[in-house]
Amino acid sequence: MEHETLYSLANYLGTFAMLAVLGYHFVAVNGKYMAKDGKAKA
C-alpha cells in the first residue's frame, strides 16, 4: 500500500467518523425535544 493510498484512506475514514459522531449527536439532542408524533413540544 502506497503512502498516498493510506493517507487518502485515513482522511476519508476520519471524515466519515466525524460526520457520524455529529449526526448521532444531532439526533440524540433533538430527540429529547421532539414528541413521539414528530412535532416539537411547545
C-alpha positions as protocol buffer text, in pm:
chain_id: "A"
residue {
  index: 1
  type: MET
  ca { x: 0 y: 0 z: 0 }
}
residue {
  index: 2
  type: GLU
  ca { x: 143 y: 334 z: -102 }
}
residue {
  index: 3
  type: HIS
  ca { x: 170 y: 633 z: 125 }
}
residue {
  index: 4
  type: GLU
  ca { x: -83 y: 833 z: -79 }
}
residue {
  index: 5
  type: THR
  ca { x: -338 y: 550 z: -64 }
}
residue {
  index: 6
  type: LEU
  ca { x: -301 y: 515 z: 311 }
}
residue {
  index: 7
  type: TYR
  ca { x: -328 y: 891 z: 355 }
}
residue {
  index: 8
  type: SER
  ca { x: -647 y: 908 z: 147 }
}
residue {
  index: 9
  type: LEU
  ca { x: -800 y: 613 z: 330 }
}
residue {
  index: 10
  type: ALA
  ca { x: -725 y: 764 z: 671 }
}
residue {
  index: 11
  type: ASN
  ca { x: -858 y: 1101 z: 560 }
}
residue {
  index: 12
  type: TYR
  ca { x: -1187 y: 958 z: 430 }
}
residue {
  index: 13
  type: LEU
  ca { x: -1237 y: 733 z: 732 }
}
residue {
  index: 14
  type: GLY
  ca { x: -1166 y: 1021 z: 970 }
}
residue {
  index: 15
  type: THR
  ca { x: -1410 y: 1245 z: 787 }
}
residue {
  index: 16
  type: PHE
  ca { x: -1677 y: 974 z: 792 }
}
residue {
  index: 17
  type: ALA
  ca { x: -1623 y: 914 z: 1164 }
}
residue {
  index: 18
  type: MET
  ca { x: -1658 y: 1284 z: 1243 }
}
residue {
  index: 19
  type: LEU
  ca { x: -1976 y: 1313 z: 1036 }
}
residue {
  index: 20
  type: ALA
  ca { x: -2117 y: 1002 z: 1205 }
}
residue {
  index: 21
  type: VAL
  ca { x: -2049 y: 1149 z: 1551 }
}
residue {
  index: 22
  type: LEU
  ca { x: -2204 y: 1483 z: 1455 }
}
residue {
  index: 23
  type: GLY
  ca { x: -2509 y: 1310 z: 1306 }
}
residue {
  index: 24
  type: TYR
  ca { x: -2557 y: 1096 z: 1615 }
}
residue {
  index: 25
  type: HIS
  ca { x: -2520 y: 1397 z: 1843 }
}
residue {
  index: 26
  type: PHE
  ca { x: -2776 y: 1593 z: 1637 }
}
residue {
  index: 27
  type: VAL
  ca { x: -3029 y: 1309 z: 1653 }
}
residue {
  index: 28
  type: ALA
  ca { x: -2970 y: 1239 z: 2023 }
}
residue {
  index: 29
  type: VAL
  ca { x: -3002 y: 1602 z: 2131 }
}
residue {
  index: 30
  type: ASN
  ca { x: -3302 y: 1682 z: 1913 }
}
residue {
  index: 31
  type: GLY
  ca { x: -3472 y: 1358 z: 2015 }
}
residue {
  index: 32
  type: LYS
  ca { x: -3517 y: 1499 z: 2364 }
}
residue {
  index: 33
  type: TYR
  ca { x: -3714 y: 1795 z: 2229 }
}
residue {
  index: 34
  type: MET
  ca { x: -3933 y: 1610 z: 1981 }
}
residue {
  index: 35
  type: ALA
  ca { x: -4265 y: 1448 z: 2065 }
}
residue {
  index: 36
  type: LYS
  ca { x: -4339 y: 1092 z: 1957 }
}
residue {
  index: 37
  type: ASP
  ca { x: -4563 y: 1217 z: 1675 }
}
residue {
  index: 38
  type: GLY
  ca { x: -4276 y: 1421 z: 1528 }
}
residue {
  index: 39
  type: LYS
  ca { x: -4399 y: 1764 z: 1634 }
}
residue {
  index: 40
  type: ALA
  ca { x: -4188 y: 1990 z: 1852 }
}
residue {
  index: 41
  type: LYS
  ca { x: -4309 y: 2044 z: 2206 }
}
residue {
  index: 42
  type: ALA
  ca { x: -4426 y: 2395 z: 2288 }
}
